[in-house]
Amino acid sequence: MAAFPPALGHDGLMTDADPVALARGATDMLLANAADSDDPAIGVQRCMLRWLAAKGLYSVAAPVHDGGLGHDERTLCEVEEVLAGADAATWFVLTQHRSPQALTAGSAYPAADEYREALARGDELGGIAIAHLRRPGTPAVRAEPDGSGGWRFSGRAEWCTGWELVDLMLIAGVSDSGEAVFALLPAHERPGLRATEPYSLAVMGGTRTVGLEFSGMAVGSDEVAAVLGHEEWRRQDRGTVVDTKPATLGLLRRVIDETVRTGHDRERPAALEEAQALAATAWPLRERAYELRFSSDRDRFVDERLSLRGRIAELTVRAAAGLVSARGGSAMLASSPEQRWSREAMFHLVQAQTDDVRSAQLAAFSHP
């Protein structure tokens, strides 16, 4: 296992370091922490998030001129594979940061100016409550102008991960004129904003995922991070959700590696054969998924990208179930990682799921 380089740069970030190697160097600690992170009674630890930020793992693809490490999206994907395959709950809180970081990098609105560099460096940890923007029909959260450059938000954002773990929360409401208004706020309650109790989740229960209820909450003009056309935002979002999530590939890699380990440790040749068959299917799918994700011509391959996401999700569920079979009865212990990995495989079916993604997944289950 690769170790962390010994020194930090002057701004607290790793210098001249390979982020993938840094992520791999964190794997042992993350694996040891994963069961606690999943457990709602313990949960993801803010000190772990701060530690990862200090290593530069919040800053992988943020622009260098803002204080980030400036690596490409492929490097970011490989970092996410490693982190998600080690401690999914901690990865899931960390990955929320990417949205406010990317939004502020391309926005000239006041809150973007204020927090851009802090988000790029990982000095401030970000979260999001914007998934409702994907839903068709009546907006779940409405934004009404207050006449002074600010807005008032009303409604409910169902999914907000990392509450009380992150510093800033990116929220969004839709105006009557069809604009998606994004605000970046300190992540705590305020007049007109109430958080529910953390949801009782079947997996990643320690991510402090809550609902946010807005009742005419005032958003000052200085808290606005961006204003975009809602339909344009949805169009851009549809262009990204069709791709296989690196975290899914990270879990698939972890499960295959553990199936190999089980085959050797317990002298079960069938487990080794299963792992070999899974790997022979998985790695070509992974390479094709990334080839299309980063292709300059990717818009021509939307159907194939959707199909790949569905096939890889189905393969991950099947691989996790195969590992349970390989391990036997001990996989049913609440302390076993195998049952947690099976639950995580289910999570990857529903993360950023749209109707098109759902159809692709169901097609993959129908015709594996």
Sequence and secondary structure as in RCSB ss.txt:
>XXXX:A:sequence
MAAFPPALGHDGLMTDADPVALARGATDMLLANAADSDDPAIGVQRCMLRWLAAKGLYSVAAPVHDGGLGHDERT
LCEVEEVLAGADAATWFVLTQHRSPQALTAGSAYPAADEYREALARGDELGGIAIAHLRRPGTPAVRAEPDGSGG
WRFSGRAEWCTGWELVDLMLIAGVSDSGEAVFALLPAHERPGLRATEPYSLAVMGGTRTVGLEFSGMAVGSDEVA
AVLGHEEWRRQDRGTVVDTKPATLGLLRRVIDETVRTGHDRERPAALEEAQALAATAWPLRERAYELRFSSDRDR
FVDERLSLRGRIAELTVRAAAGLVSARGGSAMLASSPEQRWSREAMFHLVQAQTDDVRSAQLAAFSHP
>XXXX:A:secstr
     S   TTSS SS  HHHHHHHTHHHHHHHHHHHH TTT   HHHHHHHHHTTTT TTS GGGTS    HHH
HHHHHHHHHHH HHHHHHHHTTHHHHHHHHT  SHHHHHHHHHHHHTSS EEEE GGGG  SS SEEEEE SSS 
EEEEEEEEEE STTT SEEEEEEE TTSEEEEEEEESS BTTEEE      SS TTS  EEEEEEEEEE GGGEE
EEEEHHHHHHHHHHHHTS  HHHHHHHHHHHHHHHHHHHHTT HHHHHHHHHHHHHHHHHHHHHHHHHT TTGGG
GHHHHHHHHHHHHHHHHHHHHHHHHHHGGGGGSTT HHHHHHHHHHHHHHTT  HHHHHHHHHHHH  
